[in-house]
Amino acid sequence: FALRYTLFWIGIFGFIVVSQSYEYFTAWGYLGVCGGLALPLILQPIVYPQASNPSKNGKAIVIVNPDAQRAFHQRYSTKATLYLLTYSFIGN
C-alpha cells in the first residue's frame, strides 16, 4: 500500500508543479491537497490495521500484522502517527 500510494502522491505533486497550478492555491487549497493526500496514511492504521505485503513464495498469503490484535492505543502505528503529528506541529 505505502509504495503504491507514494507513487500516487508524488505523481499528484509532479502534476501540480508541472502545471503550475500551485500559483492559484490559497491557504485552504494547500490544506485540501496536502490534507487530502495525508488522510489515507493517517486512517490506514484505524481502518485496516492488518495491512501487510503478501509473501513472495508464489502463493499470496497475507501475513497478519501484530497491530491487528492490539488495542487501538497500544498499536505501533497509532503511536508513530501521534509522534509524527506532534513533531510536525512543533517543527513548523
C-alpha positions as CSV (number, residue, x, y, z in Angstrom):
1,F,0.0,0.0,0.0
2,A,2.6,2.5,1.0
3,L,4.8,2.1,-2.1
4,R,1.8,2.4,-4.5
5,Y,0.4,5.4,-2.6
6,T,3.9,7.0,-2.5
7,L,4.0,6.9,-6.3
8,F,0.4,8.3,-6.4
9,W,1.1,11.4,-4.3
10,I,4.4,12.0,-6.0
11,G,2.6,12.0,-9.3
12,I,0.0,14.4,-7.9
13,F,2.7,16.8,-6.7
14,G,4.5,16.4,-10.0
15,F,1.4,17.4,-11.9
16,I,0.8,20.4,-9.6
17,V,4.4,21.6,-10.2
18,V,4.4,21.0,-14.0
19,S,1.0,22.6,-14.5
20,Q,2.0,25.5,-12.1
21,S,-1.4,25.2,-10.5
22,Y,0.2,25.9,-7.1
23,E,0.3,29.6,-8.1
24,Y,-3.5,29.7,-7.8
25,F,-3.8,27.9,-4.5
26,T,-5.0,29.6,-1.4
27,A,-4.2,28.5,2.2
28,W,-7.4,26.4,2.0
29,G,-6.3,24.9,-1.3
30,Y,-2.9,23.8,0.2
31,L,-4.8,22.4,3.1
32,G,-7.1,20.5,0.8
33,V,-4.4,19.0,-1.3
34,C,-1.9,18.1,1.5
35,G,-4.6,17.1,4.0
36,G,-6.3,15.0,1.4
37,L,-3.1,13.2,0.5
38,A,-2.2,12.6,4.1
39,L,-5.6,11.4,5.2
40,P,-5.2,7.8,3.8
41,L,-1.9,7.3,5.6
42,I,-3.4,8.6,8.9
43,L,-6.6,6.5,8.6
44,Q,-5.0,3.2,7.4
45,P,-4.0,2.1,10.9
46,I,-7.5,2.8,12.1
47,V,-9.5,1.3,9.2
48,Y,-7.2,-1.6,8.1
49,P,-4.5,-2.3,10.7
50,Q,-3.7,-5.8,9.4
51,A,-2.5,-4.5,6.0
52,S,0.8,-6.1,5.0
53,N,2.6,-7.4,2.0
54,P,1.8,-10.9,0.7
55,S,4.5,-13.5,0.9
56,K,7.0,-13.9,-2.0
57,N,6.8,-17.7,-2.1
58,G,4.4,-17.8,-5.1
59,K,1.2,-18.0,-3.1
60,A,-0.5,-14.8,-2.0
61,I,-0.7,-15.4,1.8
62,V,-1.4,-12.3,3.8
63,I,0.8,-12.1,6.9
64,V,-1.2,-10.8,9.9
65,N,0.3,-7.7,11.4
66,P,0.7,-7.9,15.2
67,D,-1.1,-4.5,15.5
68,A,-4.3,-6.1,14.4
69,Q,-4.6,-7.9,17.7
70,R,-3.6,-4.9,19.9
71,A,-5.9,-2.3,21.3
72,F,-6.0,0.9,19.3
73,H,-4.0,2.9,21.9
74,Q,-1.3,0.2,22.1
75,R,-0.7,-0.1,18.3
76,Y,2.7,0.9,17.0
77,S,1.1,2.7,14.0
78,T,-1.0,4.8,16.4
79,K,2.0,5.8,18.4
80,A,4.0,6.6,15.3
81,T,1.2,8.7,13.8
82,L,0.8,10.7,17.0
83,Y,4.6,11.2,17.3
84,L,4.8,12.4,13.7
85,L,1.8,14.7,14.1
86,T,3.4,16.2,17.3
87,Y,6.8,16.5,15.8
88,S,5.4,18.2,12.6
89,F,3.4,20.6,14.7
90,I,6.3,21.6,16.8
91,G,8.7,21.7,13.9
92,N,6.5,24.1,11.9
